[in-house]
Structure formats: structure tokens, C-alpha cells
Amino acid sequence: MALLLVFILLFMMFNNVKDGLLVFTGIPFALTGGIVALWLRDIPLSISAGVGFIALSGVAVLNGLVMISFIRSLREQGLPLDTAIREGALTRLRPVLMTALVASLGFVPMALNVGTGAEVQRPLATVVIGGILSSTVLTLLVLPLLYQMAHRREDELEEQEIALAADRTS
């Protein structure tokens, strides 16, 4: 139910299913990173790990939203698709990395805790750290490629329409 609500909010933000789905792809990648981190540390899935997955989904969506909205604004300014993607990825590299580093470094003490409450803190922190690492890689490397694949066709159609209009006027 929460994931459906997140997608509806993304759709309302972009007024576009395609871009909402692109940002939404960050969630499965983040969840995969969280599951792998739990497996690597041999920590069972628990309620606190589930809470970590919920927090992780929010960070993954935020990073994707930062990237896609900036690329869209560059395209609205008239930049070609490839240039907008390259500029957007390079310009948003620092904000995405800072968000990921702050979130994951803040959870390191919880992940390493062995004292009172460690059985609750360790799964949550492990999920968040592992998921943020995989989500950040997705946001910086895979998301721009997915955006290019998703919007390449409509960019080619626009170029064909411009060429046809130019042929008609000449």
C-alpha cells in the first residue's frame, strides 16, 4: 500500500508515468542492497529490518527524484537529451553522494553496536547502509541510462517532426 502511494505521488510530481516509474526503480535496487547486506552479516529479517526498508525506500526515491527532476529541467531549457543527461548526472553527483554518505555514516554506530538494544539496531542499520550503497550506484550510473532509453524514442520522433516541417517549408 505504501509503495502504491509513493508511485501515485511520483506520478503527481511529474505528470508522467514513465518518469515516475524511472524514479520508482530505485526502490527495488535499494531493497536488493538491503537484503544482500542482511545476508552478508547473517542477520535474520525482522521487524526492525522492515522499518529500515521503509526508511530506505524514502532515501532511494529522494535521490532518484533529485536526478530526474534536474535532467527534466535541463531538457525544458532546450538541451538535447544526451547533454541534459550528462550535465544532470555530473551536477547532481555531489548532492546524491552527500545524501547517501550522511545517511549511511549516521547508521554505522548502530550497525556495529553490541550493547543493549543491538538486536533491534543492527538489522535496521544494516539494511539502510546496504540499501543506500546499492541505491546510490543505481541513481548515479543506471538511472541516467534508463532515462536515456526511456526518452530516446520520443527524442527521435521530435527530430523527425522537425525534419519533416523543414522539408515542407523548403
C-alpha positions as CSV (number, residue, x, y, z in Angstrom):
1,M,0.0,0.0,0.0
2,A,2.8,2.4,0.9
3,L,4.6,1.7,-2.4
4,L,1.5,2.4,-4.4
5,L,1.1,5.7,-2.5
6,V,4.7,6.6,-3.3
7,F,4.1,5.9,-7.0
8,I,1.0,8.0,-7.0
9,L,2.9,10.9,-5.5
10,L,5.7,10.4,-8.1
11,F,3.1,10.5,-10.9
12,M,1.6,13.6,-9.5
13,M,5.0,15.2,-9.3
14,F,6.0,14.5,-12.9
15,N,2.5,14.2,-14.6
16,N,4.2,11.4,-16.4
17,V,4.0,7.6,-15.7
18,K,7.4,7.0,-17.4
19,D,9.4,9.3,-15.2
20,G,7.5,8.1,-12.1
21,L,8.5,4.6,-12.9
22,L,12.1,5.6,-13.5
23,V,12.4,7.1,-10.1
24,F,10.5,4.1,-8.6
25,T,13.2,1.8,-10.0
26,G,15.4,3.0,-7.1
27,I,13.3,1.1,-4.6
28,P,13.9,-2.5,-5.8
29,F,17.6,-1.8,-6.2
30,A,17.7,-0.3,-2.7
31,L,15.8,-3.3,-1.3
32,T,18.1,-5.7,-3.0
33,G,21.1,-4.0,-1.4
34,G,19.4,-4.2,2.0
35,I,18.7,-7.9,1.6
36,V,22.3,-8.6,0.5
37,A,23.7,-6.6,3.4
38,L,21.5,-8.7,5.8
39,W,22.7,-11.9,4.2
40,L,26.3,-10.9,4.3
41,R,26.1,-10.1,8.0
42,D,24.0,-13.2,8.7
43,I,21.2,-11.2,10.3
44,P,17.6,-12.5,10.0
45,L,14.8,-10.5,8.6
46,S,13.0,-8.8,11.5
47,I,10.6,-6.0,12.2
48,S,13.4,-3.5,12.7
49,A,14.9,-4.6,9.3
50,G,11.4,-3.9,7.8
51,V,11.4,-0.4,9.3
52,G,14.9,0.0,7.7
53,F,13.4,-1.0,4.3
54,I,10.7,1.7,4.7
55,A,13.3,4.4,5.5
56,L,15.5,3.1,2.7
57,S,12.7,3.5,0.2
58,G,12.4,7.1,1.0
59,V,16.1,7.8,0.5
60,A,16.1,5.9,-2.8
61,V,13.1,7.9,-4.1
62,L,14.6,11.2,-3.0
63,N,17.9,10.5,-4.8
64,G,16.1,9.5,-8.0
65,L,13.8,12.4,-7.7
66,V,16.7,14.8,-7.4
67,M,18.4,13.3,-10.5
68,I,15.3,13.0,-12.8
69,S,13.8,16.4,-11.9
70,F,17.1,18.2,-12.7
71,I,17.5,16.3,-16.0
72,R,13.9,17.3,-16.9
73,S,14.6,20.9,-16.1
74,L,17.7,20.9,-18.4
75,R,15.6,19.4,-21.2
76,E,12.9,22.1,-20.7
77,Q,15.7,24.7,-21.1
78,G,16.3,23.2,-24.6
79,L,19.3,21.0,-24.1
80,P,19.5,17.8,-26.2
81,L,18.8,14.5,-24.4
82,D,22.4,13.3,-24.2
83,T,23.7,16.7,-23.0
84,A,20.9,17.0,-20.4
85,I,21.6,13.6,-19.0
86,R,25.4,14.1,-18.9
87,E,25.1,17.6,-17.3
88,G,22.4,16.4,-14.9
89,A,24.3,13.3,-13.7
90,L,27.5,15.4,-13.2
91,T,25.8,18.3,-11.5
92,R,23.8,16.1,-9.2
93,L,26.7,13.8,-8.3
94,R,27.6,15.7,-5.2
95,P,24.1,16.1,-3.7
96,V,23.3,12.4,-4.3
97,L,26.6,11.3,-2.7
98,M,26.2,13.6,0.2
99,T,22.7,12.3,0.9
100,A,24.0,8.7,0.8
101,L,27.0,9.4,2.9
102,V,25.2,11.2,5.6
103,A,22.5,8.6,5.9
104,S,24.9,5.6,5.8
105,L,27.6,7.1,8.0
106,G,25.0,8.0,10.6
107,F,24.0,4.4,10.8
108,V,27.5,2.9,11.2
109,P,27.5,3.1,15.1
110,M,24.1,1.4,15.1
111,A,25.4,-1.3,12.7
112,L,28.4,-2.0,14.9
113,N,26.6,-1.8,18.3
114,V,26.9,-4.9,20.5
115,G,25.4,-3.4,23.7
116,T,21.9,-3.1,24.9
117,G,19.4,-2.8,22.1
118,A,21.8,-4.1,19.4
119,E,19.4,-6.8,18.3
120,V,17.0,-4.0,17.2
121,Q,19.5,-1.5,15.9
122,R,21.8,-3.8,13.9
123,P,19.2,-5.1,11.4
124,L,17.8,-1.6,10.8
125,A,21.2,0.0,10.3
126,T,22.5,-2.9,8.1
127,V,19.5,-2.6,5.8
128,V,19.8,1.1,5.5
129,I,23.6,1.1,4.8
130,G,23.5,-1.8,2.3
131,G,20.5,-0.4,0.5
132,I,21.8,3.1,0.3
133,L,25.0,1.9,-1.3
134,S,23.2,0.0,-4.0
135,S,20.6,2.7,-4.5
136,T,23.4,5.3,-4.9
137,V,25.1,3.2,-7.6
138,L,21.7,2.9,-9.3
139,T,21.0,6.6,-9.1
140,L,24.4,7.7,-10.4
141,L,25.0,5.1,-13.1
142,V,21.9,3.1,-14.0
143,L,19.2,5.8,-13.7
144,P,20.7,8.1,-16.3
145,L,20.9,5.2,-18.7
146,L,17.3,4.2,-18.0
147,Y,16.2,7.8,-18.6
148,Q,18.1,7.8,-21.9
149,M,16.5,4.5,-23.0
150,A,13.0,5.7,-22.0
151,H,13.2,9.1,-23.7
152,R,15.3,8.2,-26.7
153,R,12.3,7.3,-28.8
154,E,10.4,10.4,-28.2
155,D,13.5,12.5,-28.9
156,E,13.9,10.7,-32.2
157,L,10.3,11.4,-33.1
158,E,10.7,15.1,-32.3
159,E,13.7,15.3,-34.6
160,Q,11.8,13.6,-37.4
161,E,8.9,16.0,-37.0
162,I,11.3,19.0,-37.2
163,A,13.0,17.5,-40.3
164,L,9.6,17.0,-41.9
165,A,8.5,20.5,-41.1
166,A,11.7,21.8,-42.6
167,D,11.2,19.8,-45.8
168,R,7.6,21.1,-46.2
169,T,8.8,24.8,-45.9
170,S,11.6,24.4,-48.4
